[in-house]
Amino acid sequence: MEIETLERPASLKVWHAGAARFLSRHPVQFASLREAIAAAAAVLAHPDRQPWIVTADGDLLPPNWISGSLKRAVPAGAGSREARCSS
């Protein structure tokens, strides 16, 4: 994905994992894909919710893509106290 794509608008829609628990809320609009990914990261903390992002180009980014991009953006251990103190 190109860097300029991360700066373009995107929307986030959250679905419940169980089909019986549909969220009828409209997608939330964000000024940038970066902001939408950050919001989706918070949603991923809830195992019963699935964030989906639609980019300005119309690309649909599913929960597994969002989760994978977060793992690539933050190397393992980077969030630990030891990693922060050793920098």
BALOBA-1460 file (C-alpha; in Angstrom, 3 decimals):
// residues 87
<rec num="1" residu="m" x="0.000" y="0.000" z="0.000"/>
<rec num="2" residu="e" x="1.303" y="3.434" z="-0.926"/>
<rec num="3" residu="i" x="1.974" y="6.031" z="1.781"/>
<rec num="4" residu="e" x="-0.381" y="8.537" z="0.128"/>
<rec num="5" residu="t" x="-3.212" y="5.992" z="0.482"/>
<rec num="6" residu="l" x="-2.793" y="6.137" z="4.264"/>
<rec num="7" residu="e" x="-3.495" y="9.865" z="4.198"/>
<rec num="8" residu="r" x="-6.730" y="9.620" z="2.175"/>
<rec num="9" residu="p" x="-10.199" y="9.374" z="3.768"/>
<rec num="10" residu="a" x="-11.632" y="6.019" z="4.858"/>
<rec num="11" residu="s" x="-14.671" y="4.694" z="6.683"/>
<rec num="12" residu="l" x="-15.006" y="2.050" z="9.379"/>
<rec num="13" residu="k" x="-17.990" y="-0.275" z="9.844"/>
<rec num="14" residu="v" x="-18.177" y="-2.615" z="12.832"/>
<rec num="15" residu="w" x="-20.086" y="-5.895" z="12.649"/>
<rec num="16" residu="h" x="-20.711" y="-8.384" z="15.432"/>
<rec num="17" residu="a" x="-19.120" y="-11.783" z="14.911"/>
<rec num="18" residu="g" x="-22.467" y="-13.509" z="15.508"/>
<rec num="19" residu="a" x="-25.003" y="-12.967" z="12.742"/>
<rec num="20" residu="a" x="-27.787" y="-12.661" z="15.316"/>
<rec num="21" residu="r" x="-26.200" y="-9.511" z="16.750"/>
<rec num="22" residu="f" x="-26.125" y="-7.112" z="13.811"/>
<rec num="23" residu="l" x="-25.009" y="-3.535" z="14.460"/>
<rec num="24" residu="s" x="-27.186" y="-1.192" z="12.462"/>
<rec num="25" residu="r" x="-24.927" y="1.848" z="12.855"/>
<rec num="26" residu="h" x="-23.661" y="3.704" z="9.827"/>
<rec num="27" residu="p" x="-19.953" y="3.613" z="8.998"/>
<rec num="28" residu="v" x="-17.802" y="6.184" z="10.775"/>
<rec num="29" residu="q" x="-15.888" y="8.487" z="8.426"/>
<rec num="30" residu="f" x="-12.227" y="9.299" z="9.116"/>
<rec num="31" residu="a" x="-9.996" y="11.922" z="7.544"/>
<rec num="32" residu="s" x="-7.319" y="9.306" z="6.864"/>
<rec num="33" residu="l" x="-6.861" y="5.572" z="6.571"/>
<rec num="34" residu="r" x="-4.334" y="5.815" z="9.424"/>
<rec num="35" residu="e" x="-7.092" y="7.109" z="11.724"/>
<rec num="36" residu="a" x="-9.494" y="4.382" z="10.595"/>
<rec num="37" residu="i" x="-6.871" y="1.691" z="11.272"/>
<rec num="38" residu="a" x="-6.218" y="3.111" z="14.755"/>
<rec num="39" residu="a" x="-9.952" y="3.046" z="15.522"/>
<rec num="40" residu="a" x="-10.217" y="-0.495" z="14.146"/>
<rec num="41" residu="a" x="-7.391" y="-1.574" z="16.471"/>
<rec num="42" residu="a" x="-9.543" y="-0.595" z="19.445"/>
<rec num="43" residu="v" x="-12.466" y="-2.578" z="18.000"/>
<rec num="44" residu="l" x="-10.251" y="-5.665" z="17.578"/>
<rec num="45" residu="a" x="-9.801" y="-5.706" z="21.370"/>
<rec num="46" residu="h" x="-13.399" y="-6.995" z="21.515"/>
<rec num="47" residu="p" x="-13.489" y="-10.575" z="20.186"/>
<rec num="48" residu="d" x="-17.183" y="-10.319" z="19.320"/>
<rec num="49" residu="r" x="-16.688" y="-7.380" z="16.932"/>
<rec num="50" residu="q" x="-15.254" y="-7.281" z="13.417"/>
<rec num="51" residu="p" x="-14.044" y="-3.990" z="11.925"/>
<rec num="52" residu="w" x="-14.169" y="-3.474" z="8.158"/>
<rec num="53" residu="i" x="-12.589" y="-0.465" z="6.452"/>
<rec num="54" residu="v" x="-13.514" y="1.007" z="3.077"/>
<rec num="55" residu="t" x="-10.782" y="3.182" z="1.566"/>
<rec num="56" residu="a" x="-11.264" y="6.277" z="-0.598"/>
<rec num="57" residu="d" x="-10.438" y="4.074" z="-3.611"/>
<rec num="58" residu="g" x="-13.233" y="1.658" z="-2.691"/>
<rec num="59" residu="d" x="-10.970" y="-1.112" z="-1.383"/>
<rec num="60" residu="l" x="-12.547" y="-3.251" z="1.346"/>
<rec num="61" residu="l" x="-10.119" y="-4.137" z="4.139"/>
<rec num="62" residu="p" x="-11.347" y="-7.090" z="6.243"/>
<rec num="63" residu="p" x="-10.522" y="-7.722" z="9.921"/>
<rec num="64" residu="n" x="-7.678" y="-10.133" z="9.111"/>
<rec num="65" residu="w" x="-5.982" y="-7.508" z="6.891"/>
<rec num="66" residu="i" x="-6.344" y="-4.882" z="9.624"/>
<rec num="67" residu="s" x="-4.931" y="-7.229" z="12.260"/>
<rec num="68" residu="g" x="-2.021" y="-8.205" z="9.997"/>
<rec num="69" residu="s" x="-1.183" y="-4.592" z="9.203"/>
<rec num="70" residu="l" x="-1.118" y="-3.756" z="12.912"/>
<rec num="71" residu="k" x="1.275" y="-6.634" z="13.566"/>
<rec num="72" residu="r" x="3.583" y="-5.424" z="10.778"/>
<rec num="73" residu="a" x="3.453" y="-1.822" z="12.039"/>
<rec num="74" residu="v" x="4.378" y="-2.707" z="15.627"/>
<rec num="75" residu="p" x="7.181" y="-5.280" z="15.880"/>
<rec num="76" residu="a" x="6.803" y="-7.923" z="18.588"/>
<rec num="77" residu="g" x="7.905" y="-6.574" z="21.941"/>
<rec num="78" residu="a" x="7.891" y="-2.938" z="20.765"/>
<rec num="79" residu="g" x="5.033" y="-2.119" z="23.097"/>
<rec num="80" residu="s" x="6.652" y="-3.690" z="26.139"/>
<rec num="81" residu="r" x="8.074" y="-1.544" z="28.902"/>
<rec num="82" residu="e" x="11.535" y="-3.071" z="28.406"/>
<rec num="83" residu="a" x="11.539" y="-2.155" z="24.707"/>
<rec num="84" residu="r" x="10.485" y="1.435" z="25.468"/>
<rec num="85" residu="c" x="13.098" y="1.855" z="28.192"/>
<rec num="86" residu="s" x="15.940" y="0.448" z="26.104"/>
<rec num="87" residu="s" x="15.446" y="2.949" z="23.269"/>
